[in-house]
Structure formats: structure tokens, C-alpha cells
Amino acid sequence: MNCNLEENFNHALNLCSKELSHNECIEFLKSGNVAEKQIAALLIDTINSKDEAEIFISNLTGCDGKIREAIASRLSEFIPIQNGIFFNSYYNIFADASIDINANISRLVIDAVEFYKDNLDFGKHYAENMVHFIQDGFLQISKIKFRDKKYILNKQLFKIYWSLEGLKIFCKYIDEKKLYEILSKVLELSEYTVREKAAQILASYKNSHLFNTLYEKARKDSNYYVRETLVKNV
């Protein structure tokens, strides 16, 4: 084992074997190393203030994946505290984390922010971020040349997929004409899992005259799962 890895592993074991106070967890989350932040995220008992929420949520993006996942795994416990007012202004961080390279983090974050589905300010800003990510994904796809590697395309499809998953919860905050334009482009993509996400959103607009043509297009999609989505989500 690499010396640094062994040292970090042993340090993590030592931290796991002792009880950390609430203040120690906060200090580790503020300035600890990877092992300290990861363990503190898993052991911290509660979030007591806006300041503590900021320290906690600052570790959801831009750091080691083990820390990000540990933070994401606790969100559903902490967001409901005080009706979520400790975290409800961090919509940009939540948006960025919703398209994390680790799909498990994306899922944990999106499941957690559903708590804010009726929060107008959060919903509006979060949904706008999802729309931006989707539009940027299409822009990047349009720049892909034939000789480019497939993973470049897959990276953008991954981003669009999780953005649609987040947008599905908050689509009511987006102008319907803008949503129509987005979904019409998504239904043209070859990747069926992304079209399936579009269909999940369209299921909510079954009786909308504006979305009728897109709904019918998804209903006749070549892929069974896309078609079945409209049945399951009615």
C-alpha cells in the first residue's frame, strides 16, 4: 500500500474509533484533510445554524469524491431542520452537485432538494441552473466532431440526463415555451435514457395543448421504456 494511502487509512480508522464532539466535527469540516472531513460529515449529529450549514455545504462541490458523497448522504437528514432555512439559499451549490461526475451523489442531492419543490425562490433559481446545464450540453454536443472520442458525447449526455432529473421536480418554475424547446431537442437525441427523462416530464403535461405534439412523439417513441414512462407517470 502507498505510504500516504496507508497513513490516511490508519488516520480514518483512528477517527472512527473515537467519539467526535459537534464542535470537532465542524472544525474538521472547515479545515480538515480528506479523512477528517469524510468522517466528520458522517458523524456530525446536527446542523444548528446558517453558519454551520455553510461550512457543511461548502464540501459538497470542489473537493475529493469521498467527502462529497459523505456530505450528500446526510442532506436528507439535515435539510428538513427548521423547514430547511439553513440550506435554502445554496441553490447554485445544489445545482452543481446535481450533475456531479458520481451519479450516486447526483441522486442523493436531487432526492434531498425535492424538499424545496414548493419553495418559489429556491425552485426558480435551481430550475434555471438545470436549464442552463441542458442548453450548455446541447451547445457542447453541437461542437463535437466525428473524430472526437465517444466519452466527450457521453459526458454531455450524462449532464443533460441529471439536469432533466432535477428539472423534473422543479419544471413548474420554467416558462412553458422554454421547456417545450428543451424537451423537443431532447426527444431528438439517440440516447433513450435521456429521452425517457423527457417523457417523465411530459407525463405531467398530458392535457396541455402546447405539449400535445411532444407527448404524442414520446408516446410513439421507438424505445419501449420511453413509451412506458408515459403510462407509468400518468
C-alpha positions in Angstrom: 0.0 0.0 0.0 1.2 3.5 -0.8 2.6 5.2 2.4 0.3 8.2 2.1 -2.7 6.0 1.5 -1.8 3.8 4.4 -1.4 6.8 6.7 -4.7 8.2 5.6 -6.4 4.9 6.1 -5.0 4.4 9.6 -6.0 8.0 10.4 -9.5 7.4 9.3 -9.7 4.2 11.4 -8.5 6.2 14.5 -11.1 8.8 13.9 -13.8 6.2 13.5 -12.8 4.6 16.8 -13.3 7.8 18.8 -16.3 10.0 19.5 -16.1 13.4 18.0 -17.9 16.3 19.6 -20.1 18.5 17.5 -17.6 21.3 17.5 -14.8 18.9 16.5 -16.9 17.8 13.5 -17.4 21.4 12.5 -13.7 22.2 12.7 -12.8 19.1 10.7 -15.4 20.1 8.0 -13.9 23.6 8.0 -10.2 22.8 7.7 -9.6 19.0 8.0 -7.9 16.7 5.5 -9.9 14.2 3.3 -10.2 11.5 6.0 -11.2 14.1 8.7 -13.8 15.8 6.5 -15.3 12.5 5.4 -15.6 11.1 9.0 -16.9 14.4 10.3 -19.6 14.5 7.6 -20.7 11.0 8.6 -20.6 11.6 12.4 -21.9 15.1 12.9 -25.2 15.0 14.8 -27.0 18.1 13.6 -26.7 21.5 11.9 -27.5 24.2 14.3 -27.1 27.5 12.3 -26.8 29.1 8.9 -23.0 29.4 9.5 -22.7 25.6 10.2 -24.8 24.9 7.1 -22.4 27.0 5.0 -19.4 25.1 6.3 -21.2 21.8 5.7 -22.5 22.5 2.2 -19.1 24.0 1.1 -17.8 20.4 1.0 -20.5 19.3 -1.5 -18.5 20.5 -4.5 -14.9 21.1 -5.5 -13.3 18.5 -3.2 -12.5 14.8 -3.0 -15.3 12.5 -4.1 -15.3 10.7 -0.7 -16.1 14.0 1.0 -18.7 14.9 -1.5 -20.5 11.6 -1.2 -20.4 11.7 2.6 -21.9 15.2 2.6 -24.6 14.2 0.1 -25.6 11.2 2.1 -26.6 13.4 5.1 -28.6 16.1 3.2 -32.0 14.4 3.5 -31.5 14.3 7.3 -30.4 18.0 7.7 -32.4 19.9 5.1 -35.8 19.4 6.9 -34.4 21.0 10.1 -36.1 24.4 10.7 -38.0 23.9 7.5 -34.8 23.9 5.5 -34.0 27.6 6.1 -30.4 26.8 6.9 -29.8 25.5 3.3 -32.4 27.1 1.1 -30.1 29.8 -0.3 -27.4 27.4 -1.7 -29.3 26.6 -4.9 -26.2 27.1 -7.0 -24.2 24.6 -5.0 -27.1 22.1 -5.0 -27.4 22.6 -8.8 -23.7 21.9 -9.4 -23.8 18.8 -7.2 -26.9 17.5 -9.1 -24.6 16.9 -12.1 -21.7 15.5 -10.1 -19.5 13.1 -12.0 -20.5 10.5 -9.4 -24.1 9.5 -10.2 -24.7 8.4 -6.6 -24.0 12.0 -5.5 -26.4 13.4 -8.1 -29.1 11.0 -6.9 -28.7 11.8 -3.2 -28.7 15.6 -3.9 -31.7 15.6 -6.1 -33.7 13.4 -3.7 -32.8 15.9 -0.9 -33.7 19.1 -2.7 -37.1 17.8 -3.5 -37.9 19.1 0.0 -37.8 22.6 -1.7 -40.2 21.8 -4.5 -42.7 24.3 -3.3 -40.1 27.0 -2.4 -40.5 29.6 -5.0 -37.1 31.3 -4.6 -35.2 28.0 -4.5 -37.2 26.4 -7.2 -36.8 29.2 -9.6 -33.1 29.5 -9.2 -32.4 25.8 -9.2 -34.6 25.2 -12.3 -32.8 28.0 -14.1 -29.5 26.3 -13.4 -30.8 23.0 -14.7 -31.9 24.7 -17.9 -28.5 26.3 -18.3 -26.8 23.0 -17.9 -29.1 21.4 -20.5 -28.6 24.2 -23.0 -24.8 24.1 -22.5 -24.9 20.3 -23.0 -26.6 20.8 -26.4 -24.1 23.5 -27.3 -21.1 21.3 -26.5 -22.7 18.4 -28.4 -23.0 20.7 -31.5 -19.3 21.3 -31.3 -18.3 17.6 -31.3 -16.6 16.5 -34.4 -16.7 13.0 -35.8 -13.2 12.2 -34.8 -13.8 13.2 -31.1 -13.9 10.3 -28.7 -17.3 9.0 -27.6 -16.7 9.8 -23.9 -17.0 13.5 -24.8 -20.5 12.9 -26.1 -21.4 10.7 -23.1 -20.2 13.4 -20.7 -22.7 15.9 -22.1 -25.5 13.3 -22.2 -24.8 12.5 -18.6 -25.1 16.2 -17.7 -28.3 16.5 -19.6 -29.7 13.4 -18.0 -29.2 14.5 -14.5 -30.3 18.1 -15.3 -33.6 16.7 -16.6 -33.9 14.6 -13.4 -33.5 17.7 -11.3 -35.7 19.8 -13.6 -38.5 17.2 -13.4 -39.1 18.2 -9.8 -39.0 22.0 -10.5 -40.3 22.3 -14.1 -43.3 24.4 -12.9 -40.8 27.3 -12.4 -39.8 27.3 -16.0 -41.6 29.2 -18.8 -43.5 26.5 -20.7 -42.3 27.7 -24.1 -38.7 27.4 -23.0 -39.5 23.9 -21.5 -41.1 22.9 -24.8 -37.9 23.9 -26.8 -35.7 21.9 -24.4 -37.9 18.7 -24.5 -38.2 18.9 -28.3 -34.4 18.8 -28.6 -34.1 16.0 -26.0 -36.5 13.8 -27.9 -34.2 14.0 -31.0 -31.3 12.5 -29.1 -30.3 9.0 -29.8 -29.7 8.0 -26.2 -33.0 6.6 -25.0 -32.4 7.1 -21.3 -32.3 10.8 -21.8 -35.5 10.7 -23.9 -37.0 8.7 -21.1 -36.3 11.6 -18.7 -38.1 14.0 -21.1 -41.0 11.6 -21.2 -41.2 11.7 -17.4 -41.6 15.5 -17.6 -44.1 15.3 -20.4 -46.3 13.0 -18.4 -47.2 16.0 -16.2 -48.3 17.9 -19.3 -50.5 15.2 -20.8 -53.5 17.6 -21.0 -51.6 20.6 -22.2 -52.3 21.8 -25.7 -48.8 23.2 -26.0 -47.1 19.9 -25.3 -49.5 17.7 -27.2 -47.2 17.1 -30.2 -44.3 16.3 -28.0 -46.4 14.0 -25.8 -47.6 12.1 -28.9 -44.0 11.9 -30.2 -42.8 10.3 -27.0 -45.8 8.0 -26.9 -44.7 6.7 -30.3 -41.0 6.6 -29.5 -39.1 3.6 -30.8 -38.0 2.6 -27.3 -40.3 0.7 -25.1 -39.1 2.4 -21.9 -39.8 5.9 -23.2 -43.3 4.9 -24.2 -43.9 3.0 -21.0 -42.9 6.0 -18.9 -45.9 8.0 -20.1 -48.2 5.1 -19.0 -46.5 4.8 -15.5 -46.4 8.5 -14.8 -50.0 9.4 -15.8 
